[in-house]
Amino acid sequence: MKEDLIADIWTLIVEHIPEKSRKDVASDFINTLMDYGIKENVLESLQGVDPYLDTAIEYVIDGEELDEDEDEDEDYSYNRDED
């Protein structure tokens, strides 16, 4: 899916979402895109479209980096216990 199409979809729907719900909807929107295989670099290119979308993108990207770091720590801990 092209970045501009995703941005246009978000811009269209966000106008119909109450302000208090936009943070949660943005998070759900980004998570859904990720579930459908939209790559991280595509999500990064969406930054600047909307502040709620920016926050959701940053959270997903930072969260993935943390998960990868935790996996490495777990592998290290596991290997230490074997010695």
N, C-alpha and C positions, 0 to 999 in steps of 0.2 A: 504494500500500500504506500502510495506516495505521501511524503511529509505534508505537502500543501493540502491534500485531501483530508488527512487527519486533522490538520489545523483548522480547516474550514468546517469540518464536522463539529469539532469542539466549540468553535466560535459561534456556530449556529445554535447548539443546544445550551450553552452556558447562559445565554440570555433568558432562557426559560426556567432556570434553576434558581430558587431562592438563595440569597447571599449566604445564609447560615448553613446551607447544604452543599455549597460548592466545593469545599475542601474534601468532603467524603466522596462526592461524585467524581472529582478529579482523580482521586486515588483509585477508585473502582475502574475508571476509564483507562488509566495507565496500566493497571494490573490486567485488565481484559486484553489490551493490546499486547502485553507481554505473553499472556496465555496463548494468543494466536500467532506467536512467533515474530512479532515486530522486534527488530534488533535494537540494541541499546544506542547505537549511533543515530538511528532514526529518531528515537526518543530525545536524545540530546539536541538534535536539530530543531525540535519543537520548543525548546526553551525560548522565552521571550514572547510567546503567543498570549499567555495569560499567567498572572502570578500564582493562581491556585494550581494550574498545570505545572508550572515551574517547581513548586514545592513538592508535588507528587512525583515528578521525575527525579528530583534530587534524592528524595527518600528511597525510591526504588533502586537507583544507581548506587547510592551509599549503602543501602541495605544488602545489596548483592556483594559488594566489596567486603562488608563485614562478614557475611556468610562464608565467603571464600577464605578469609583469614581464620575464622573459627574452625573450618574444616582442616586447615593446615595445622592449627594448634592441636586439634584432636588427634591427627595422625602422629604428631610428634609425641604426645602423651602416650599414645598406644604403643609406639615403638619403644619408649623409655621403659614401660612396664615389662616388656619382654626380656630385657637385659637382666 
